[in-house]
């Protein structure tokens, strides 16, 4: 049941995960749309024993959900996709595109930028067309192009200041200059869909790249004589690595490897979701390519490459804690605080602190989603006895 909370609401009796650690029998006070450090005597109290209260999730790589595509859908369809992910705990979301014609991507940027400006999205991520044909994944090879800084700038301009990230194969002609351009304008340069060597990856990091797009996927595997991009991305503290924790994209041992080498402060759990997230199996389009989703796994109809995921972040959170045995506090950093910091919105979201937006998720003792609040409004109100 959705609706605005009372002017003052106290969530009491839960384990509350704060930046300083977990507080047993904690309290979170909401005043209107923000978290407060005190509550009036007449505040509504919601008792949540046996539950967890964590910050709202922040997804910096997401192509759609609820049957709707951020790449090609109408405004109403995009809003439906956003609502679907909010119902799974994602209170801050970046819309990701896929490879397309430059003019089409520029038009999409104009549409999506309006949703950023009105507060429904946190920004735009351009994944393609500036990626390697050798590691294209679910991108149309006919539409790929080298990362010409002039064309990168065209998409930045079309986004009217709302572009937050570009995924680039930085080894391609123009790649390093494009990284420098993005860094100069405060836009994340992410290394991904790349066939780069170790040395080429180091060069891109030195030029200003700060994120690895879905680490391990769509890049050369780690090898003992040719370490490739994975070794460079894991070893450098300037890089935050995206991980898709759906049980399909990564083996649990690989997820553990990433956490062990990067530390929780340099991991961002993402969905890389496409239309079928929160919707179901069937046939879909991802840009110009046909995708079949079967048993929750999305693959291209032609070739069988994995085509994004059907993941939602509540599932990623639960898997990380219950299957991968990652400490809850580390998962919270990876799914909320770190992406908020990268996106430059950590002054408003990403942690439960007074003055920040009242964006939070309530989980039961088995880490199943029980409630979602965004800016003081219940999207899903937790059931109490």
C-alpha positions as CSV (number, residue, x, y, z in Angstrom):
1,X,0.0,0.0,0.0
2,X,1.6,3.3,-1.1
3,X,1.0,6.6,0.5
4,X,2.7,9.5,2.3
5,X,3.9,8.8,5.8
6,X,2.6,11.0,8.7
7,X,4.5,14.3,9.0
8,X,6.6,12.6,11.7
9,X,7.2,8.8,11.7
10,X,9.5,6.7,13.8
11,X,10.6,3.3,12.7
12,X,11.6,1.5,15.9
13,X,12.9,-1.8,17.1
14,X,14.8,-2.8,13.9
15,X,18.4,-3.4,13.2
16,X,19.4,-0.1,11.5
17,X,22.5,0.0,9.2
18,X,24.2,3.4,9.6
19,X,27.5,4.5,8.1
20,X,29.1,3.8,11.5
21,X,27.7,0.3,11.7
22,X,24.6,-1.6,12.7
23,X,22.5,-0.4,15.6
24,X,20.5,-3.1,17.4
25,X,17.0,-2.0,18.4
26,X,17.5,1.2,16.4
27,X,15.3,4.1,15.4
28,X,14.9,6.1,12.2
29,X,12.9,9.3,12.4
30,X,11.3,10.7,9.2
31,X,10.1,14.3,9.1
32,X,8.1,15.0,6.0
33,X,10.5,14.0,3.1
34,X,13.8,13.8,5.1
35,X,15.5,11.9,7.9
36,X,15.6,13.7,11.2
37,X,17.6,13.4,14.4
38,X,14.6,13.9,16.6
39,X,10.9,13.3,16.7
40,X,8.0,15.1,18.4
41,X,6.0,13.3,21.1
42,X,3.0,12.8,18.8
43,X,5.1,11.1,16.0
44,X,3.6,7.9,14.6
45,X,5.7,4.9,15.7
46,X,6.0,1.8,13.5
47,X,7.5,-1.1,15.5
48,X,9.7,-3.4,13.3
49,X,11.2,-6.0,15.6
50,X,13.0,-8.8,13.7
51,X,13.6,-6.5,10.7
52,X,16.4,-4.5,9.1
53,X,16.2,-0.9,8.0
54,X,18.8,0.0,5.3
55,X,19.2,2.9,2.9
56,X,17.3,2.9,-0.4
57,X,19.2,1.1,-3.2
58,X,21.0,3.1,-5.9
59,X,21.3,1.4,-9.3
60,X,23.7,3.1,-11.7
61,X,23.3,0.6,-14.6
62,X,19.7,-0.3,-15.6
63,X,18.1,-0.7,-19.0
64,X,14.5,-1.2,-18.0
65,X,11.9,-3.3,-16.1
66,X,8.3,-4.2,-15.7
67,X,8.1,-4.9,-19.4
68,X,9.3,-1.3,-20.2
69,X,12.5,-0.3,-22.0
70,X,14.5,2.8,-21.0
71,X,16.2,2.6,-24.5
72,X,13.0,2.8,-26.6
73,X,10.0,3.2,-24.4
74,X,7.6,6.1,-24.2
75,X,7.8,8.5,-21.2
76,X,4.9,6.6,-19.6
77,X,6.6,3.3,-20.2
78,X,9.9,4.5,-18.7
79,X,8.0,5.8,-15.7
80,X,6.4,2.3,-15.3
81,X,9.9,0.7,-15.4
82,X,11.1,3.1,-12.8
83,X,8.1,2.3,-10.5
84,X,8.8,-1.4,-11.0
85,X,12.3,-1.0,-9.6
86,X,11.2,1.2,-6.8
87,X,8.9,-1.6,-5.7
88,X,12.0,-3.7,-5.4
89,X,13.9,-1.1,-3.2
90,X,15.7,1.0,-5.9
91,X,14.9,4.5,-4.8
92,X,17.6,6.1,-7.0
93,X,18.1,4.9,-10.6
94,X,20.2,5.8,-13.7
95,X,18.7,4.9,-17.1
96,X,21.1,3.1,-19.4
97,X,20.9,3.1,-23.1
98,X,22.2,0.4,-25.6
99,X,24.0,0.9,-28.9
100,X,22.0,2.7,-31.5
101,X,22.3,5.3,-34.3
102,X,23.8,8.5,-33.0
103,X,20.8,10.6,-33.8
104,X,18.5,8.1,-32.1
105,X,20.6,8.1,-29.0
106,X,20.6,11.9,-29.0
107,X,16.8,12.0,-29.1
108,X,16.6,9.4,-26.3
109,X,18.9,11.5,-24.3
110,X,16.6,14.5,-24.7
111,X,13.6,12.4,-23.5
112,X,15.4,10.8,-20.5
113,X,17.0,14.1,-19.5
114,X,13.5,15.5,-18.8
115,X,12.9,12.7,-16.4
116,X,16.1,13.5,-14.7
117,X,15.2,17.2,-14.4
118,X,11.9,16.3,-12.8
119,X,13.5,14.0,-10.3
120,X,12.4,10.6,-11.6
121,X,15.9,9.5,-12.7
122,X,19.4,10.3,-11.3
123,X,21.0,10.5,-14.7
124,X,21.8,8.8,-18.0
125,X,24.4,6.1,-18.7
126,X,25.4,5.6,-22.4
127,X,26.5,2.0,-22.8
128,X,27.5,1.9,-26.5
129,X,28.1,2.6,-29.3
130,X,31.7,3.3,-28.3
131,X,32.6,-0.3,-27.5
132,X,34.6,-3.1,-29.0
133,X,33.1,-5.4,-31.7
134,X,35.3,-8.2,-30.1
135,X,33.3,-7.9,-26.8
136,X,30.0,-6.5,-28.0
137,X,27.7,-8.8,-26.0
138,X,24.1,-7.8,-26.7
139,X,24.9,-4.8,-28.8
140,X,24.4,-4.5,-32.6
141,X,27.9,-4.8,-34.3
142,X,26.7,-2.8,-37.3
143,X,26.1,0.3,-35.1
144,X,29.4,0.3,-33.2
145,X,31.8,3.1,-33.6
146,X,35.1,4.3,-32.2
147,X,34.9,6.8,-29.3
148,X,35.4,10.0,-31.2
149,X,35.4,12.8,-28.6
150,X,33.3,15.0,-30.8
151,X,30.6,12.3,-30.9
152,X,30.9,11.7,-27.1
153,X,30.4,15.5,-26.7
154,X,27.3,15.4,-29.0
155,X,25.6,12.9,-26.6
156,X,26.7,14.9,-23.6
157,X,25.2,18.0,-25.1
158,X,22.0,16.1,-26.0
159,X,21.7,15.0,-22.3
160,X,21.7,18.7,-21.2
161,X,24.0,18.1,-18.2
162,X,22.3,14.8,-17.1
163,X,24.8,12.3,-18.5
164,X,26.4,10.5,-15.6
165,X,28.4,7.8,-17.3
166,X,29.8,6.5,-20.6
167,X,31.0,2.9,-21.1
168,X,33.9,2.9,-23.5
169,X,36.4,0.5,-25.0
170,X,39.2,2.8,-24.2
171,X,41.7,1.0,-26.4
172,X,39.9,2.1,-29.6
173,X,41.0,5.2,-31.5
174,X,39.8,8.2,-29.6
175,X,39.3,6.3,-26.4
176,X,41.9,8.0,-24.2
177,X,40.9,11.5,-25.4
178,X,37.3,10.6,-24.7
179,X,38.2,9.6,-21.2
180,X,39.9,12.9,-20.6
181,X,36.9,14.8,-22.0
182,X,34.5,13.0,-19.7
183,X,36.7,13.5,-16.7
184,X,37.1,17.2,-17.4
185,X,33.3,17.5,-17.4
186,X,32.7,15.4,-14.3
187,X,31.1,12.5,-16.2
188,X,32.2,8.9,-15.2
189,X,34.3,7.2,-17.8
190,X,33.7,3.5,-17.4
191,X,35.9,0.8,-19.0
192,X,33.7,-2.0,-20.4
193,X,32.9,-4.1,-23.5
194,X,36.6,-3.9,-24.0
195,X,39.4,-6.0,-25.5
196,X,42.1,-3.9,-23.9
197,X,45.4,-5.2,-22.7
198,X,46.6,-4.7,-19.1
199,X,48.8,-1.8,-20.3
200,X,46.0,-0.1,-22.2
201,X,43.7,-0.3,-19.3
202,X,46.3,1.3,-17.0
203,X,46.6,4.1,-19.5
204,X,42.9,4.7,-19.4
205,X,42.8,4.7,-15.6
206,X,45.6,7.2,-15.6
207,X,43.6,9.4,-18.0
208,X,40.7,9.5,-15.6
209,X,38.5,6.3,-15.9
210,X,37.0,5.5,-12.5
211,X,34.5,2.6,-13.1
212,X,34.6,-0.9,-14.5
213,X,31.4,-1.8,-16.3
214,X,30.1,-5.2,-15.1
215,X,33.6,-6.5,-14.2
216,X,34.5,-9.9,-15.8
217,X,31.7,-9.7,-18.3
218,X,32.4,-8.5,-21.9
219,X,36.1,-8.4,-21.4
220,X,39.1,-10.8,-21.8
221,X,39.4,-13.3,-19.0
222,X,42.3,-13.1,-16.5
223,X,45.3,-15.0,-17.8
224,X,48.7,-15.6,-16.2
225,X,50.7,-14.2,-19.1
226,X,48.1,-11.8,-20.4
227,X,46.4,-10.3,-17.3
228,X,44.3,-8.0,-19.5
229,X,41.9,-5.4,-18.1
230,X,40.6,-7.5,-15.1
231,X,44.0,-7.4,-13.2
232,X,44.4,-3.6,-13.8
233,X,40.8,-2.9,-12.7
234,X,41.1,-5.0,-9.6
235,X,44.4,-3.7,-8.4
236,X,43.8,0.1,-8.8
237,X,42.1,1.9,-5.9
238,X,40.8,4.6,-8.2
239,X,38.5,2.1,-9.8
240,X,35.0,1.0,-8.5
241,X,33.9,-2.2,-10.1
242,X,30.3,-3.0,-11.1
243,X,29.1,-6.5,-10.3
244,X,25.9,-8.3,-11.4
245,X,25.0,-10.6,-8.6
246,X,22.2,-12.7,-10.2
247,X,23.8,-16.1,-10.1
248,X,24.2,-16.1,-13.9
249,X,26.7,-13.5,-14.7
250,X,29.2,-14.3,-12.0
251,X,30.2,-17.4,-10.0
252,X,30.1,-16.8,-6.2
253,X,33.9,-17.4,-6.0
254,X,34.4,-14.6,-8.6
255,X,32.2,-12.3,-6.6
256,X,34.2,-13.1,-3.5
257,X,37.5,-12.5,-5.4
258,X,36.3,-9.0,-6.4
259,X,35.3,-8.1,-2.8
260,X,38.6,-9.5,-1.4
261,X,40.7,-7.4,-3.8
262,X,38.7,-4.2,-4.0
263,X,37.2,-4.0,-0.6
264,X,33.6,-3.1,0.0
265,X,34.3,0.6,-0.6
266,X,35.1,0.0,-4.3
267,X,32.2,-2.3,-5.3
268,X,28.9,-1.2,-6.8
269,X,26.2,-3.9,-7.1
270,X,24.1,-3.2,-10.2
271,X,21.3,-5.0,-12.1
272,X,22.1,-4.3,-15.8
273,X,18.3,-5.1,-15.9
274,X,16.4,-5.2,-19.1
275,X,12.6,-5.0,-19.8
276,X,11.9,-8.5,-18.2
277,X,13.0,-7.5,-14.7
278,X,10.1,-7.8,-12.4
279,X,7.9,-8.9,-15.4
280,X,8.6,-12.5,-16.6
281,X,9.8,-14.8,-19.3
282,X,9.1,-14.2,-23.0
283,X,10.4,-12.4,-26.1
284,X,11.7,-8.9,-25.8
285,X,13.7,-6.3,-27.8
286,X,17.0,-4.9,-26.5
287,X,17.6,-2.0,-28.9
288,X,17.5,-3.5,-32.4
289,X,18.2,-7.1,-31.1
290,X,15.7,-9.8,-30.2
291,X,16.0,-11.3,-26.7
292,X,14.4,-14.4,-25.3
293,X,14.0,-14.7,-21.5
294,X,13.7,-18.2,-20.2
295,X,13.8,-19.2,-16.6
296,X,14.7,-15.6,-15.7
297,X,17.9,-15.6,-17.9
298,X,18.0,-13.1,-20.9
299,X,19.8,-14.2,-24.0
300,X,20.0,-13.0,-27.6
301,X,17.8,-15.0,-30.0
302,X,20.7,-15.1,-32.4
303,X,23.9,-16.3,-30.9
304,X,22.8,-16.8,-27.3
305,X,24.8,-14.1,-25.7
306,X,23.6,-13.0,-22.3
307,X,21.5,-9.9,-22.8
308,X,21.4,-8.0,-19.6
309,X,19.6,-9.4,-16.6
310,X,16.2,-9.8,-15.0
311,X,17.7,-8.9,-11.7
312,X,16.2,-6.5,-9.1
313,X,18.4,-5.1,-6.3
314,X,16.4,-6.6,-3.5
315,X,17.4,-10.0,-5.0
316,X,21.0,-8.9,-5.4
317,X,21.1,-7.8,-1.7
318,X,19.6,-11.1,-0.4
319,X,21.9,-13.2,-2.5
320,X,25.0,-11.2,-1.3
321,X,24.1,-11.8,2.3
322,X,22.6,-15.3,2.4
323,X,24.5,-17.1,-0.4
324,X,27.8,-15.1,-0.8
325,X,28.0,-14.5,3.0
326,X,29.1,-10.8,2.6
327,X,28.5,-8.8,5.8
328,X,25.3,-6.7,5.7
329,X,27.2,-3.5,6.2
330,X,29.4,-4.2,3.2
331,X,26.4,-5.0,1.0
332,X,24.8,-1.7,2.0
333,X,28.0,0.2,1.0
334,X,28.0,-1.6,-2.4
335,X,24.3,-1.2,-3.1
336,X,23.7,2.3,-1.8
337,X,26.6,4.4,-0.5
338,X,29.2,3.7,-3.2
339,X,27.0,4.3,-6.3
340,X,25.6,7.4,-4.6
341,X,29.1,8.7,-4.2
342,X,30.1,7.9,-7.8
343,X,27.0,9.7,-9.1
344,X,27.6,12.7,-7.0
345,X,24.3,12.4,-5.1
346,X,25.6,11.2,-1.7
347,X,24.7,14.5,-0.1
348,X,21.1,13.4,-0.5
349,X,20.9,9.6,-0.7
350,X,22.9,6.5,0.0
351,X,22.9,6.4,3.8
352,X,20.6,6.9,6.7
353,X,21.7,10.3,8.1
354,X,19.8,13.3,9.3
355,X,19.1,15.8,6.6
356,X,19.2,13.3,3.8
357,X,16.1,12.1,1.8
358,X,14.0,9.6,3.6
359,X,14.8,6.8,1.2
360,X,14.9,3.5,2.9
361,X,14.2,-0.2,2.6
362,X,12.8,-2.5,5.3
363,X,13.9,-6.2,5.1
364,X,12.6,-9.1,7.2
365,X,14.9,-11.4,9.2
366,X,15.5,-13.5,6.0
367,X,16.3,-10.3,4.0
368,X,13.1,-10.4,2.0
369,X,11.9,-7.0,1.1
370,X,9.1,-5.8,3.5
371,X,8.8,-2.1,2.8
372,X,10.1,0.7,0.7
373,X,10.0,4.5,1.4
374,X,11.1,7.2,-1.0
375,X,11.3,10.8,0.1
376,X,9.0,10.1,3.0
377,X,6.4,8.3,0.9
378,X,5.7,4.6,1.4
379,X,5.9,2.8,-1.9
380,X,5.3,-0.4,0.0
381,X,4.3,0.0,3.6
382,X,5.6,-2.7,6.0
383,X,2.9,-4.9,7.6
384,X,3.0,-4.7,11.4
385,X,1.2,-6.9,14.0
